[in-house]
């Protein structure tokens, strides 16, 4: 029984960790709300200043 509860905990933790967006994805999404070009530049690693 204890093994099955531990496996459920492990799988739940794995699912939450892989399904949640990381800080880089959140930065790209936040920038995309201001403009697609700026988000594409951020995503490609190029930072444009206006």
ROSE-914170 format. One line per field, with one value per atom (N, C-alpha, C, O): residue number from 1; atom name; x, y, z negated. Coordinates in steps of 0.05 Angstrom, whole numbers. Layout:
<atoms>
pos = c(NUM;...)
site = c(CA;...)
c1 = c(X;...)
c2 = c(Y;...)
c3 = c(Z;...)
</atoms>
This chain:
<atoms>
pos = c(1;1;1;1;2;2;2;2;3;3;3;3;4;4;4;4;5;5;5;5;6;6;6;6;7;7;7;7;8;8;8;8;9;9;9;9;10;10;10;10;11;11;11;11;12;12;12;12;13;13;13;13;14;14;14;14;15;15;15;15;16;16;16;16;17;17;17;17;18;18;18;18;19;19;19;19;20;20;20;20;21;21;21;21;22;22;22;22;23;23;23;23;24;24;24;24;25;25;25;25;26;26;26;26;27;27;27;27;28;28;28;28;29;29;29;29;30;30;30;30;31;31;31;31;32;32;32;32;33;33;33;33;34;34;34;34;35;35;35;35;36;36;36;36;37;37;37;37;38;38;38;38;39;39;39;39;40;40;40;40;41;41;41;41;42;42;42;42;43;43;43;43;44;44;44;44;45;45;45;45;46;46;46;46;47;47;47;47;48;48;48;48;49;49;49;49;50;50;50;50)
site = c(N;CA;C;O;N;CA;C;O;N;CA;C;O;N;CA;C;O;N;CA;C;O;N;CA;C;O;N;CA;C;O;N;CA;C;O;N;CA;C;O;N;CA;C;O;N;CA;C;O;N;CA;C;O;N;CA;C;O;N;CA;C;O;N;CA;C;O;N;CA;C;O;N;CA;C;O;N;CA;C;O;N;CA;C;O;N;CA;C;O;N;CA;C;O;N;CA;C;O;N;CA;C;O;N;CA;C;O;N;CA;C;O;N;CA;C;O;N;CA;C;O;N;CA;C;O;N;CA;C;O;N;CA;C;O;N;CA;C;O;N;CA;C;O;N;CA;C;O;N;CA;C;O;N;CA;C;O;N;CA;C;O;N;CA;C;O;N;CA;C;O;N;CA;C;O;N;CA;C;O;N;CA;C;O;N;CA;C;O;N;CA;C;O;N;CA;C;O;N;CA;C;O;N;CA;C;O;N;CA;C;O;N;CA;C;O;N;CA;C;O;N;CA;C;O)
c1 = c(16;0;17;11;38;54;68;72;75;88;70;79;44;26;21;18;21;17;42;40;65;90;91;100;82;82;63;69;40;21;33;30;47;60;82;84;97;119;107;117;87;75;61;62;48;36;56;53;78;99;112;117;116;127;109;118;83;63;62;62;62;61;86;85;109;135;137;149;127;130;107;111;84;62;62;51;76;76;97;119;90;110;132;127;156;178;179;163;198;200;206;198;221;227;202;197;185;160;141;128;141;124;134;118;160;171;164;157;165;158;128;121;112;83;76;59;89;84;93;80;115;125;107;103;96;79;53;41;45;21;26;7;51;58;63;59;72;78;91;108;83;94;123;138;131;159;178;199;171;188;189;210;167;167;184;198;183;199;229;246;235;263;272;295;256;263;266;285;248;249;274;285;283;307;333;354;330;354;364;385;350;358;341;316;353;338;339;361;316;315;307;289;321;314;302;311;281;269;281;274)
c2 = c(-24;0;25;44;26;50;56;79;35;40;54;71;46;59;88;105;95;123;139;163;127;141;146;167;126;129;151;166;152;173;201;219;203;228;235;258;216;220;229;248;215;221;249;264;255;282;304;324;300;320;323;346;301;302;317;333;311;324;354;370;363;391;405;427;392;404;407;426;388;389;405;415;407;420;451;466;459;488;502;492;526;540;552;560;553;564;594;606;607;636;647;669;632;642;642;661;622;622;644;656;649;671;698;716;702;727;730;752;709;711;717;733;704;709;738;750;747;775;795;815;790;807;806;826;782;779;795;802;801;818;846;861;854;881;883;904;861;860;835;824;825;799;801;782;823;826;825;812;839;839;811;803;797;770;751;734;754;737;743;725;768;776;765;755;766;755;725;714;712;683;673;652;689;681;690;684;703;711;738;746;753;780;800;798;818;839;864;875;875;900;922;919;945;968;989;993;1003;1023;1050;1070)
c3 = c(0;0;0;15;-17;-19;8;15;22;48;68;83;68;87;80;98;54;46;54;62;51;58;89;98;104;133;142;160;129;135;130;146;107;100;121;129;129;148;175;187;185;211;210;229;188;185;186;199;171;171;198;207;212;239;258;274;257;274;269;289;245;238;248;259;244;252;282;292;297;326;339;361;327;339;334;350;313;307;324;327;335;351;333;310;343;329;331;345;318;319;347;353;363;390;407;422;404;419;410;426;384;374;384;390;386;396;426;434;441;469;472;489;456;458;450;462;429;420;441;445;454;476;500;514;505;529;526;546;502;498;507;513;508;517;547;559;558;587;595;581;618;628;634;629;647;655;631;632;610;586;573;563;574;562;579;568;605;622;618;619;615;610;583;581;563;537;539;527;552;555;570;564;589;604;590;599;567;552;559;548;576;583;569;570;555;541;556;562;564;579;560;544;562;546;565;587;555;571;565;577)
</atoms>
